[in-house]
Amino acid sequence: MKIFRILFCVTALATSAFCSPGGVLEKVTKIQVDPTVVEQPDKVTDSIAPNLVRFNLRAAIKDAHLEEGSSPVKAHIVLEKYSPENATKKLLNFGSGKNINNVDARLVIEDASGKELANVQFHVHGSVAFTHAEGSAQDRPATSDFEQRLVQEIERLK
């Protein structure tokens, strides 16, 4: 019986030592979405890309079961590169209803003082504009590959 207790205590202590504490968004219920930052405008080929990316971030926050609004926790996207596929590939996808883009971006989360809580870099090769997922429009909401990636990153930060 003593051996069982000792093994249990050692296991519990080892587990607590290696378990990571909650993420930076663990107790956050509301996030303020700031405008997209474009550091190098020459690498962003579409003028509506910053607004489209911000719209995706707002949707991803809602999909991650967080509220958007005035909050001490702020989020924004730093858009590093945004370019559509070349004309040949676009022609092959003609009629599919899906525009493919290459996007390099960072999701930045800051606290009220401007201290960076998280800075997650990622690349998306896929849709940024909303398209209906497989199935009918009533079955699923409109999403984009970019939004889905943002939801994954936000969930990891919880």
Buried (B, 14 or more C-beta within 10 A) or exposed (E): EEEEEEEEEEEEEEEEEEEEEEBBBEEBEEBBBBEBBBEEEEEBEEEEBBEBBBBBBBBBBEBBEBEBEEBEBBBBBBBBBBBBBEEEEEEEEEEEEEBBBBBBBBBBBBBEEEEEBBEBEBEBEBBBBBBBBEEEEEEEEEBBBBBBBBBEBBBEBB
